[in-house]
């Protein structure tokens, strides 16, 4: 009796997971927005801090963690729902002219990722901008691009501190969809094929 109950419970749990996965895919399709969780590949993801004003200075920081991206192709917009990514060392930078410098390990704080506004969305690329509205320092605005490759996403971005001798920050990173996301999508695809 115990063995039959365990077997039934396992079937019920597996069926529930599949139903939730398919339901989630159907909900996303109806909403025309797709949300995906991406993992940074630390060996291929970095921020370069550099300054040429006072002699040549360069420092590299690796990135670990993940971000959640939502894309609504029908509306032509995209946004970062959350960014949980850290730098290998703390960065101290000036975000706005005249304000105290900010110290952070967070990629989101450095590049204002959850505040970025998409300026172009296609099947192959998404461009983002965060305007700091400083007329004398237009290069202080944060520019970020995502390019969708076969099984990965390449992020590039940059901004400069609001000072003529300020540092530049250059983002160059590669991410992949989180394995759990791919697993749930795979289950949904298998279930659809099995029905047909």
Steps between C-alpha positions, in 0.01 A plus 500: 500500500781738588676436166182575304447824693859611435465418130172694478650796686798507260266494199292782652810715564640440148163577342470822706848617392416437135166678525662805667774506235254482211267749671791740546593472131138556396467803728817651356377440145167674574676795659743523203780553752776248560695495826832317517759459773863529378823393674827686448800293389771649729790403270337702219340782700678812621488873564803702397574816699743727318634853498733664250492849651765450770712242326372166380301309764303177450336261744284197421215364713333164433124455531307217665127457543188535292232732367139461398401658169146549370437577133165600354555466125148622411549825693868527398625543857729313739611542859712340771265371773787431737877490492684291757855532368814594692844624404817329620601817690328812624492795259495860621363735235336838453149462366401866474701822501549649846364201689697276732653192333310171524666172606344177376550136402167505311490503120145636527613801706795569269300482174148585632379187320153482656449868407609469136248585228499290183554706185492221243371141514541236230535121483879533498579803718370736767641847572459681832569851624508670839510878459662692783382830347831682536529719186876560533571126547293302246757218518390446862178341371505122532472304176447124507436247221400133503575288195332162481737233368427127450481392866619811681456875538791743461467818710704809424472841661683809614487834678747759629510674835370855503839672497744583223764281665250232613523127450326307225314176577465245221283189533574191289320185614359170377196340660300181445142414593485338843482117472171482696336736248617282211378188683146636543486618137628156390227323699238724340632424149504125567142507629379689192678252268360203692143628454548535123 
